[in-house]
Amino acid sequence: MESLFKKHKILISQVSMDIVRDTIDTIAWNRPLVAIRGSRGVGKTTLMRQYIRLHYGTEPGEALYCALDSIYFSNHSLLALCERFHMLGGKHLFLDEVHKYPHWSKEIKEINDLFPDLRITFTGSSLIQILNADADLSRRVLSYSMHGLSFREYMRFYHNIDLPAHSLEDILANADEVCAQVNAVCRPQQMFEQYLRVGFYPFFDGNEIEYYSRLENVISFIIDQEMVEFCNIDPAYTRKLKAMLLYLAANTPYEVNINKLAAYLELNKATVLNYLSSMERAELLQLLYSDNKSVTKMQKPDKIYIHNPNMLNALADRPNIGTVRECFVVNQLATNHVVEYGKTQGDFKVDGKWTFEVGGSNKSFDQIAGLPDSYVLADAIEHPVGKKLPLWLVGLTY
């Protein structure tokens, strides 16, 4: 256990405190069991270490940080660690990469039963199951989902521009004021174009080639390791999943045809639909339906998007600019809203209320003419023109 204390001090001392995401204030860290789930690379580990440093300092004592992929756990159990930590006066245990530890849910449930005063906060893949794990923790765990950087957070991280988050309703009702606030401190369009290429994951260091290389490694890890473990994917078919991802990245969303995709991959339609669902859970794709309430497990999605614009740029040589724009809107709004395919009018329906058409600066209202609560989200503009709003505005919602 001494080795874990040493690692704790080193890792917590090394974490940068220059920028701490607002997410840290939305998590109820003092609850007995807290889960922070998210895709690889979005910053879960950094956020956890920053919280420890802010509230407990760098010395282990009441708090202890452990990465569960550590070699320590090859011959030590989590339960034994908790018994010892609790005996020494430990109050809060932070477990990183919990899915790397076999039967993690069973042991955490037992620990919670034995030591109800010991708080446990853990991180894990977006694919881990709280409800259907080895031990059902759904009624005990307060679960949070962590996302990549919004456009607003990107401006703060990389350009030191600190802007408040706005609800979508506030943005639509007060677009002129919100845009004036942004344009008073920066020219957002150039930064927005950078964000679409390299701004979603918080590990861009100025080298775009290295960023995409690292992102490709993240994608490969999710498919080769996490989807095999959590989605019962046969390792022999991981190449098919990668081929599917590349195929989807190279095609504009409205051209995707499930039968054509199944034929291209030499798989049956049911298998393709199952893979698509798993890839959405893994945060590799965004699947859109025209009516979320009536969606069945094996229903064909109406539109399929790569999860975020950075991933799309990494996978496609020259992604269609229209696809990039729509991918951005879905990625940003799906974080806190229900996004549906617009079907007959508009590109997207949000929360069953607002309709959005997405395009360039010359995009007209022809396709949503006369439709209430409808807006055009236009690229390459800095100020609203009536209900034509700058596309980047929806990047201020979290």
N, C-alpha and C positions, 0 to 999 in steps of 0.2 A: 504493500500500500504506500510505502514511502516513495516509490517510484512515481506513483500517480500524483502525490503532492508536489514533487519536483516538476513534473510535466505541467501541472496546473499553473505553477508560478511562472514558468517560462512562457507558456502560451498566452496567459492573461496579460503578462507584462508586454508582450509583443504586439498585441492587438492595437490597431490605430484608432484613436478617438477623434480624429480630425472631423469626420462626418458621421453622425449617428442617425439612422433613418427614423422617421416619425413612427414607424411600426412599433418601436420599442415602447411607446406610451399607450398603445392600444391593447397590449397583452396583459392579462391579469396574472402576473408572475407569482403572486402569493397564494394562488389556488393550490390545493394538494397535488393535483396531476394536470400538467399542461403539455399539450403537444403542438409543435410547430412543424408543419409539413410544407414541402415545396420541392420544386425541381432542383436538380443539381446545379449549383453555380449561382443561385439567386441571392445568397448571403445569409443563410440561416446560422451557420457557424459563427460568423463575424458578429451578428446581432447578439447571439447568446453570450459570447465572450465580452462584448462591450457592456452588456447588462451586469455581468459579474464584476467587472472592473469598476463600474459606476457605483454599485451598491455594496460590494464586499471587499473592494481593493484587490491587490494581486496575491496576497497571502492566503493559502488554503486554511480553512478553519470551520466556520459555520457553513461555508459553501465549498463545493468541490466539483470541478469540471473534468469529465472523462469522455474520451472518444472511444466508442465501443468497437471500433476496428483495431484498437490497440492490441499488441501482442500479449499484454497483461492478461487479457480475458481468454487467452488460449488455455490457461490452466487455473483460472480463478473465476468464480461465479459472481454474478451481479448481486445475488442475495447475500453472499458472504461479505462482499464489499459494503453493502448497506448496513449489515449488522455491526461491522467494525466502525464504520463512519458514524452511525447513530450512537454507539457506545462512547465515541470520542467527543460527542457534543455537536455533531453535524446537524444542520438544520435544513439545508437546501442542496440537493444533488442535481447536477446538470449533465444529462446524457446526450452526447452527440452521435448522430448516425446510428440510431437505435436499431434500425433494420439490419445492421451488420451482426447483431447478436442473436443466436438461435433462441427461439421461444421467449423472446423479450417480453411479450405481453403477459405470459403466465407468471414470470418472475416479478414484473412490476405490480401485478395484481396482488401477489402474495406479500410483497414488500409493503404495499399500501395497507393491507390487512394487519400486518405485524407492527408497523411503525406509522400509524396514522398522522403523527405530528411531523413526519419527514416529508418535506415538499420535493417533488420530482418534476423537473421540466426536461422534456426530451425533443430532439429534432429527428426527422425522418423523411424519407422519400415521399413525394406526392402520391405514390402508389401504395403506401402502407395502409392496411385496413385497421381501423379502430373498432368497428362493429363486428366484423367477421374474422378477427384474428384468433389465435389459439385460445385466448381468454378474452371474452367480450368486455372491453373497457369503455364502451360508448356512454354509459351512465355515470362514469367516474371522471373521464377526461374532458377537459375544456380544450377544444381543438381549434387551431388557427391555420390559415393558409397564407404562405408568404410568396409574393410575386417578385418578378424582376422590377427594375426601375421604371417608373412612369417618366414621361417627358419632363414633368416638373422636377422630379427627383434627379434626373440626369443633369438638368441645368444647375442644380445645387451641388451635385457631386463633382462635376467637371468644369463648371464655369463660375462657381461661387455666387450664383444668383439664387437668392432665397425667396421663393414665392409661396403664398398660401395655397392649400388645396381648396377647390370649390366643388360643391355638389353639381351634378349635371343640371339639375333644375335651376340652380343659381346661374350657371353659365348661360343657359338658354334664355333666361329672363333678363340677364344683365350683361350680355355679351360685349356691349360697347365699353362699359366700365372695366370689365375684366381685361379686355384687350388693351385699353389705355394704360392700365396698371402694368402690364407686361412690357408694352412698347416704351414705357417711361424709363425702364432700366436696361433694356437690351433690344437687339433686332433678332427676333426669334426664328426667322425662317432658315438662316444658315445653320443654326444649332439644331433645328428640327431635322434637317436633311442629314446631319451627322448622327443624330439619334436613331434615325431609321436604319443606319448602317451598323453602328457600334454602341448604342446607348442602353440597351435593355439589361445586359448583365453587368454587374459592378466590378468587372475585372479588365476593362480596357485600359491599357497603359500607354496609348499613343501609337502603337504598331498595329495597323489593321490586319495585316497578314497573320501575325501571331494570335490576334484576337479570334479570327476565324478558325485558325488551327485548333485553338483551345476549345472553341465552341463545337467543332466537329468531334473532338475527343469526348465532350460532354454528351453529345448525341449518341456516339458509339457506346459509351458506358451505360446510358439509359437502356438502350436496346439489348446490348450483349449481356448485361448483368441484371439490371433491375427488372426488365420486362420478362426475362427468363425466370427470375425468382418469384415475382409477384403475379404474373399474368399467365403462368403455365405455358409459356412459349417454348416450343422445342428449339434448342440451340441450333439445330440444322436449318431453321427457318429465319434466323435473324438477318441473313442476307436478303431474304424476301422483304422484310420490313424496311430495310435500308433502301432497297430498290423502290418500294412503294413511296417512301418519303421523297426520294429524288424525282420520281415520276410526278408526284403531286406538286412539288416545287416548280417544276418546269411547265406546268399547265395552269392556265387561268381558271379560277374556281368554277365558272359556269360551263367549262368544257369537260369537267370531270364526269366520267360515266362509269358506274360501278361494274357493269358487265364488261366494259372495255378494260377496266383496271384488273378485273379478275382474270381475263384472258391474257393480259400482258404478264401477270405474275404466275400464270398457270395454277391458279387456286380457284376453289369454288366460291360463289358469291357469299355464302354464309360465313366462311372463314375470313374473307376480306372484311366483311362488316364487323366481325368480332375483333379483328386486328385494329380496325379504325377506332373502335370504342376504347380498346386498351391504349392506343397511342394518344387518344385525347386525355385519358386519365394520367398518362405519363407526361403530359404537357408538351407533346410534340406536335399536336394538331388541335384545331378548333373546329368542331362540327356544328353546323347551323341547320336548324329545321324551321319550316314555315309555321309550325304550331307545336311548341314545346309540351303543351299539356297532353297532346294525343300521341306523343312519341312512344313507340314500342321498341323493345330491345333490338330487334332485327330490322328496324326500319332504315331505309336508305336516307342518308342526310341530303339536304337540298344543296348545301354548299360545304366545301371543305377548304380550310385555310391552314397553312403552316402556322405554328403557335404564335410566333412574333416576327416582326420584320427583320431583325438581325439574323435569326435562324433561316429565314427565307433567302436573305442575301448570301449566307454562307453556303446554302445548298444549290442555289441557281446561279448560273453564270451571269445572266442579265435578266433579272426578274422584271416582269411587266409592271410599270409604274402604277397602273390602276390597281393591280393586285396588292402591291406594297401598301398603297393608301388604305384599301379596305382591310388588309391584315392588321394594320395599325389600329384602326377604329375598333375592330372586333376585340383585339388584344387588350386595349385600354378599358373599354366599356364592360367587357365580360367579367372583369375583376369584381365589380360591385353591382352589376345589372344583368338582367335577362335579355340576351340579344337573340333575335330571331331573323330568319331570312325574310326579306320584304315581299317576295313572291311576285305579286302583280303590280305593286306600287312601291317605289323606293328600294334601296339596297338593303336596309335594315329596319326592323321594328324593335324598339327598346322598351322594356317593361310594359309591353302591350299598349304603350301610349304615344311615344314619339317615333316619327318616321324620318330616316336620314337617307339622303342621296349623296354619294361621295364622288368627287372628281377633281379636275384641274380648275384653274382660276376662271375659265370660261364656261364652267358647268352651268346649265340652265335649270329652270324649275319645271320643264316640260313633263317629266315623268312623275312629278308629285303635285302638279297644278291642282289647286282647289282642295288639297288634302289638309285637314286641320292638324296642328302640332307637327308640321313637317318642316325640315330644314335641309339646306345644302351645306355639306362640309367640303370646302374648297381648298385645295393646295395652293401655295405660292401667293397668298394674300395675308396682310397683317391686320386688317380691320374689317369688321362686319359690314356688309351691304344689305340692309334689311335682314332677311332670314338666311342669307348666305354668310356662313361663318368660317373663320380660318380653321383648317383641318386640325392644327396643333392644339386647339382649345380643349379637345377631349382628353388631351394628355395632362390636364391639370386636375383631374378628378380624384387622384390619390397620391 
